[in-house]
Amino acid sequence: MRDGVSQSQDISAADFARASQLIHRLAGLHIPDSPKNRNLLKLRLTKLTRKRGFENLSAYIEVLLANPFVEAPDFVAALTTGVTSFFREPNHFTWLRRRGKTLLQQGRCVSLWSAACSTGQEAYSMAMTLADLDLAKTFHIFASDVDRHALDHAKAGIYSTSSLVNLGPSERAIFKKYSDPVDPEYIRMQEDLRRRTEFRTVNLHDESSWPEATFDVIFCRNVLIYFRSAEAVAILLALTQRLNLGGHLVLGHVEAGLPEFIGLRGIGHAIFQKTSDVRPHPLPKATARQRA
Ligand SMILES: C[S@@+](CC[C@H](N)C(=O)[O-])C[C@H]1O[C@@H](n2cnc3c(N)ncnc32)[C@H](O)[C@@H]1O
């Protein structure tokens, strides 16, 4: 966990351990014990504790552990980091423009997966990039996250105009074409783009929640850094099985160092191509109660 927070720490060691074990079980996230993480957990869970009307953090954690199925969505939303932006890591979209052209020119439906899409900016950036090629619009974006609240935002497709201020001129021009003003402070992605982008809850830590389909391109960026490396590699292998032969997996730049493994060839900028089939490597299954 990377947010900058002050160093006060009055979450007990026992409560920290219980909460960090639970988030690992529910979503696979690894939150090592450190003063910074204790403080971060305390800040985020204190908000939730107040919202849910509990007297203190320990009381909330008791109820959480007794009813993980009921409480999990809010707990998972509170402890995941959803930082994202439109056209984040822009060279991935420059590459997608080139690759998308080749794929769309093959005349079949191109399928893409944004595998930890947060509030949807990544998925809509993919959709705008492909739509803007002005070829037949035969593509479908499957976009997913473990955080249901983030997905509600993504489905609505409404964003503050302040989230566009850091875009370059070409991205702004694309935006003008594919979004409509709601009022001076908000825009909404156009209906055609929203129709091509399907948002669903998928837990990368629980393969039984994954889509059955295979994809031409999978973006799985800036999420595996929160997993232990052995678990991250197991997820990468399982993602690779969801790629069509010749398909591409795009990781966050900070994740490019994750080991290159059988069947994947790095082509630069944390982009990997599947050049042969990989061995099956099932992930541990979470139970229905554990699922967020
Ligand atoms: C930092 S955001 C990255 C968003 C986007 N991919 C990007 O690069 O801008 C990390 C996202 O991963 C999601 N996440 C965390 N654990 C997950 C899990 N087990 N399964 C699916 N998504 C998860 C979080 O909810 C959050 O929205």
The ligand as an ORCA input file, in Angstrom:
! r2SCAN-3c Opt
* xyz 0 1
  C      -4.328      0.894     -8.880
  S      -5.846      0.310     -9.568
  C      -5.343      0.044    -11.249
  C      -6.423      0.463    -12.230
  C      -6.008      0.363    -13.708
  N      -5.695     -0.999    -14.085
  C      -4.836      1.262    -13.979
  O      -3.707      0.803    -14.176
  O      -5.037      2.486    -13.988
  C      -5.897     -1.358     -8.895
  C      -7.267     -1.998     -9.053
  O      -7.116     -3.401     -8.786
  C      -8.305     -3.827     -8.154
  N      -8.064     -5.108     -7.466
  C      -7.401     -5.347     -6.313
  N      -7.453     -6.649     -5.984
  C      -8.145     -7.266     -6.970
  C      -8.552     -8.610     -7.190
  N      -8.242     -9.602     -6.330
  N      -9.270     -8.886     -8.295
  C      -9.613     -7.899     -9.172
  N      -9.273     -6.605     -9.008
  C      -8.540     -6.285     -7.926
  C      -8.636     -2.693     -7.199
  O      -9.990     -2.728     -6.793
  C      -8.289     -1.476     -8.060
  O      -9.426     -1.007     -8.753
*
